[in-house]
């Protein structure tokens, strides 16, 4: 197995690309080489900012010095772009969701397996010190046997912070598929695989408006429900309530785990850092500070790169992303059908990182 740094390319120069690049360009084990986008001017601007080559997509896919390609396109394009990346002989890191259908997600994993390649997927927030510390606490039995959870993501919607928010209200997005992966991944990380879901959904407004930027005032259609409320049943016997909403003036990113002996207030699953709070049933609460790396987006790409070199499974795996997607799509389907639905997929919770896992260490 090669011991050299892992070459990385990026397809998609939108807002999220900078969050990745600010971190990945500081990780010694990664060599971020190039970026491509349909908007060549936008790709050029990001390339100049981070000292990369700005290429056309096909040029990037033929680069010999790139092994992993980040797919940071819009959700509706994830499958097609990831399939092209695999066809070029390169590993995939995809923004969530992995695809917009189970068949497409499975196709990517099957194709990767056939080619001896890997598909990994956001979110990688569960690799941050905050959620890693929570996972270790649960595994150590600090709340006793885990029995239930409450997960809530509420906001007025991304149009208050994004200049091009329409895609958040289209197929493959909405609060469920855009924000739900953070909470569901954290739940699977700590409680294991989901076996059944029940859900209802609603849409407060059929039309929304861009609030700032060059297109401020432009109206766009809401094509997916803007709120879901779901009950998740886990193979372990635990239960969880999940709420994802772009219809709330009250902002919440809440996750609570409840066991036989204590409850645990979990830091925001969309963040890498934060202090949890252990609340025993008959004793004083105590803070649970994060132990481990609190670097942001890009640590999943690094874990993928190191796993490739070490020939071990990556943690933010395509199998995990497939199961999370299966859960989210089942919630959508349950809400439409008005009945509970079983899950066909399953997955093991990823192993915790070592407390001393350091993205800034040069290991390759």
C-alpha positions in Angstrom: 0.0 0.0 0.0 1.3 3.4 -0.9 2.5 5.7 1.9 2.3 8.9 0.0 -0.2 11.7 0.7 -3.6 11.2 -0.9 -4.5 13.5 -3.8 -7.9 15.2 -3.7 -10.0 17.0 -6.2 -13.3 18.8 -5.8 -16.3 19.1 -8.1 -18.6 21.9 -7.1 -17.4 25.4 -6.1 -20.4 26.5 -4.1 -20.7 27.8 -0.6 -19.9 24.5 1.1 -16.6 24.0 -0.8 -14.9 26.7 1.2 -15.8 24.9 4.5 -14.1 21.8 3.2 -11.1 23.5 1.7 -10.3 25.7 4.7 -9.7 22.5 6.6 -8.4 20.0 4.1 -5.7 22.3 2.8 -4.3 22.2 6.4 -4.3 18.4 6.7 -0.8 17.1 6.0 -2.0 13.7 4.8 -4.1 15.3 2.0 -2.8 17.0 -1.1 -5.8 19.0 -2.5 -5.0 19.5 -6.1 -7.8 21.0 -8.2 -11.4 22.2 -8.3 -14.0 22.1 -11.1 -17.5 23.6 -11.6 -19.9 24.2 -14.4 -19.4 27.9 -13.6 -15.7 28.2 -14.6 -15.4 31.7 -13.1 -16.6 30.4 -9.7 -14.2 27.5 -9.9 -11.4 30.0 -10.8 -12.1 32.2 -7.8 -12.0 29.3 -5.3 -8.9 27.9 -7.0 -7.1 31.2 -6.6 -8.2 31.5 -2.9 -6.8 28.1 -2.0 -3.9 27.8 -4.4 -5.5 25.0 -6.5 -5.8 24.3 -10.3 -9.1 25.3 -11.8 -10.1 22.6 -14.3 -13.0 21.3 -16.3 -14.8 18.3 -14.8 -13.5 15.9 -17.4 -9.9 17.3 -16.9 -10.1 16.8 -13.2 -11.4 13.2 -13.6 -8.4 12.3 -15.7 -5.7 13.7 -13.3 -3.3 11.0 -12.3 -2.5 12.8 -9.0 -6.1 12.7 -7.7 -7.4 9.6 -5.9 -10.4 11.0 -4.1 -13.0 13.3 -5.6 -15.4 15.3 -3.5 -18.9 15.6 -5.0 -20.2 18.9 -3.7 -22.9 19.4 -6.4 -26.6 19.9 -5.6 -28.5 16.8 -4.3 -30.2 16.1 -7.6 -26.8 15.7 -9.3 -25.1 13.6 -6.7 -25.8 10.2 -8.3 -24.7 11.2 -11.9 -21.6 12.9 -10.7 -20.5 10.2 -8.3 -21.1 7.6 -11.0 -18.7 9.5 -13.3 -16.1 9.7 -10.6 -16.2 6.0 -10.1 -16.1 5.4 -13.8 -12.9 7.4 -13.9 -11.3 5.1 -11.3 -11.4 7.4 -8.4 -12.9 7.1 -4.9 -15.9 9.2 -4.0 -16.6 11.5 -1.1 -20.2 12.8 -1.6 -22.1 15.5 0.2 -25.3 14.2 1.6 -27.6 12.7 0.6 -25.6 10.0 -1.3 -28.4 9.8 -3.9 -32.1 10.6 -4.0 -33.3 7.0 -4.4 -32.3 3.7 -2.8 -31.7 2.1 -6.2 -29.2 4.8 -7.2 -27.4 4.7 -3.8 -27.1 0.9 -4.0 -25.9 1.2 -7.6 -23.0 3.4 -6.5 -21.9 1.0 -3.8 -22.2 -2.0 -6.1 -20.1 -0.2 -8.8 -17.5 0.9 -6.3 -17.2 -2.7 -5.0 -16.9 -4.0 -8.6 -14.1 -1.5 -9.3 -12.3 -1.9 -5.9 -13.1 1.7 -5.0 -14.8 3.3 -2.0 -17.8 5.6 -1.6 -18.0 7.6 1.5 -20.5 10.3 2.4 -21.3 13.3 4.6 -22.1 14.1 7.3 -18.8 13.7 9.0 -19.9 15.8 12.0 -20.3 12.5 14.0 -16.5 12.2 13.8 -16.1 15.5 15.8 -15.0 15.3 19.4 -18.5 16.2 20.6 -20.4 13.3 19.1 -17.4 10.9 19.5 -17.5 11.7 23.3 -21.2 11.0 23.4 -20.7 7.7 21.6 -18.0 6.7 24.1 -20.2 7.7 27.0 -23.1 5.5 25.8 -20.8 2.6 25.0 -19.3 2.9 28.6 -22.8 2.6 30.0 -23.0 6.0 31.5 -26.8 6.3 30.7 -27.4 2.6 31.3 -29.2 0.8 28.5 -30.3 3.3 25.9 -34.1 3.4 25.5 -35.2 6.5 23.7 -34.2 9.7 22.1 -35.5 13.1 21.0 -34.1 14.9 17.9 -35.4 18.2 16.7 -34.2 20.5 13.9 -36.3 23.6 13.5 -35.7 26.9 11.6 -37.4 29.4 9.4 -35.6 27.9 6.4 -32.3 28.5 4.5 -33.5 31.5 2.5 -32.4 33.7 5.4 -28.7 32.6 5.0 -28.3 31.3 1.4 -28.4 33.4 -1.8 -29.7 30.5 -3.9 -32.1 28.6 -1.6 -34.5 27.1 -4.1 -32.7 23.7 -4.3 -33.3 23.3 -0.5 -37.0 23.0 -1.3 -36.6 20.5 -4.2 -36.3 16.8 -4.6 -33.4 15.4 -2.5 -33.6 18.2 0.0 -36.2 19.8 2.2 -35.5 19.9 6.0 -35.7 16.1 6.1 -33.0 15.2 3.5 -31.0 18.4 4.0 -30.8 18.5 7.8 -32.1 15.1 8.8 -28.9 13.2 8.0 -27.1 14.9 10.9 -29.6 13.8 13.5 -30.3 10.4 12.0 -26.6 9.6 11.6 -25.9 10.6 15.2 -28.8 8.4 16.3 -27.5 5.4 14.3 -24.0 6.1 15.7 -25.3 5.7 19.3 -28.4 3.5 19.0 -27.7 1.3 16.0 -29.8 0.6 12.9 -33.4 1.6 12.5 -36.0 -1.1 11.7 -39.3 0.8 11.3 -40.6 4.3 10.9 -43.9 6.1 11.2 -44.3 9.8 10.1 -46.5 12.7 9.1 -45.6 15.8 7.0 -46.9 19.2 6.2 -46.0 22.3 4.1 -46.7 25.8 5.6 -46.2 27.8 2.3 -46.3 26.6 -1.3 -44.1 29.5 -2.4 -41.0 31.1 -0.8 -38.9 34.1 -1.6 -35.1 34.7 -1.9 -34.3 37.2 0.9 -30.9 38.5 -0.1 -28.2 38.6 -2.8 -28.6 39.3 -6.5 -31.9 37.4 -6.7 -33.5 38.9 -3.6 -37.3 39.1 -4.0 -37.4 36.2 -6.5 -40.1 33.7 -5.6 -39.7 29.9 -6.0 -41.9 26.9 -5.6 -41.7 24.6 -2.6 -41.7 21.1 -4.1 -41.2 18.9 -1.0 -42.8 19.0 2.5 -41.2 21.6 4.7 -41.9 19.7 7.9 -41.7 16.0 9.0 -42.5 14.4 12.3 -41.4 10.8 12.7 -41.2 7.9 15.2 -38.1 5.7 14.7 -37.9 2.2 16.1 -34.4 0.7 16.4 -33.4 -2.9 16.1 -32.1 -2.6 19.7 -35.6 -1.8 20.9 -34.9 1.9 21.5 -37.3 4.5 20.1 -36.7 8.1 18.9 -38.9 11.1 17.9 -37.5 13.1 15.0 -38.7 16.5 13.9 -37.3 18.4 10.9 -38.8 21.7 10.0 -38.3 24.8 7.9 -41.6 26.2 9.2 -40.5 27.4 12.7 -39.5 30.9 13.8 -38.0 29.1 16.8 -34.6 27.7 16.0 -33.6 24.4 17.6 -30.9 21.8 17.0 -31.6 19.4 19.8 -30.7 15.8 20.5 -31.3 14.0 23.8 -30.6 10.3 24.6 -32.4 8.6 27.5 -31.3 5.4 29.2 -32.2 3.3 32.2 -30.0 5.3 34.5 -29.5 8.8 33.1 -30.2 11.2 30.2 -27.6 12.9 28.0 -28.1 16.3 26.4 -26.1 16.0 23.2 -24.4 19.0 21.4 -25.8 20.1 18.1 -25.3 17.2 15.6 -24.5 19.7 12.9 -21.4 20.8 14.8 -18.1 19.2 15.6 -17.6 20.8 19.0 -19.7 21.4 22.1 -20.2 20.2 25.7 -22.8 17.6 26.5 -24.6 17.3 29.8 -25.2 14.0 31.7 -28.3 14.1 33.8 -28.6 11.1 36.2 -32.1 10.3 37.5 -31.1 10.8 41.1 -27.9 12.7 41.2 -26.5 16.1 40.1 -26.0 16.8 36.4 -22.5 17.0 35.1 -20.9 18.5 32.0 -19.4 16.2 29.4 -16.8 18.2 27.5 -15.7 17.1 24.1 -12.6 14.9 23.9 -11.0 14.6 20.5 -10.7 16.6 17.3 -13.1 19.5 16.8 -11.9 20.3 13.2 -14.8 20.8 10.9 -15.9 19.5 7.5 -13.2 17.5 5.7 -12.3 15.1 8.6 -14.4 12.4 6.9 -12.4 12.8 3.8 -9.2 12.5 5.9 -10.5 9.4 7.6 -11.4 7.9 4.2 -7.8 8.7 2.9 -6.1 7.2 5.9 -8.4 4.1 5.7 -7.5 3.6 2.1 -3.8 3.7 2.9 -4.3 1.4 6.0 -6.7 -0.9 4.1 -9.4 -0.7 6.9 -13.1 0.4 6.6 -13.8 4.1 6.7 -16.3 5.4 9.2 -18.5 7.7 7.2 -19.1 4.8 4.8 -21.4 4.5 1.9 -23.2 1.7 3.8 -23.9 4.1 6.7 -25.1 6.7 4.2 -27.3 4.2 2.4 -29.0 3.2 5.7 -29.5 6.8 6.7 -31.0 7.6 3.3 -33.3 4.5 3.6 -34.5 5.9 6.9 -35.2 9.3 5.5 -37.0 8.0 2.4 -39.1 5.7 4.5 -40.1 8.7 6.6 -41.2 10.5 3.4 -43.1 7.4 2.2 -44.7 6.7 5.6 -46.0 10.3 5.7 -47.5 10.0 2.2 -49.0 6.5 2.9 -50.2 7.2 6.4 -48.8 4.0 7.7 -45.7 2.7 9.4 -43.0 1.1 7.2 -40.2 -1.4 7.9 -36.6 -0.8 6.8 -35.0 -3.2 4.4 -31.4 -2.0 5.1 -29.3 -2.3 8.2 -25.8 -1.2 9.3 -23.5 -1.5 12.2 -22.6 1.6 14.2 -19.2 2.9 13.2 -16.4 2.4 15.7 -15.3 5.4 17.7 -12.1 7.2 16.8 -9.2 7.1 19.2 -9.4 10.1 21.6 -6.0 11.2 20.3 -6.9 11.0 16.6 -5.3 14.1 15.1 -6.1 15.5 11.6 -3.0 17.7 11.8 -0.6 14.8 12.2 1.4 13.7 9.2 0.8 9.9 9.2 1.4 9.1 5.5 
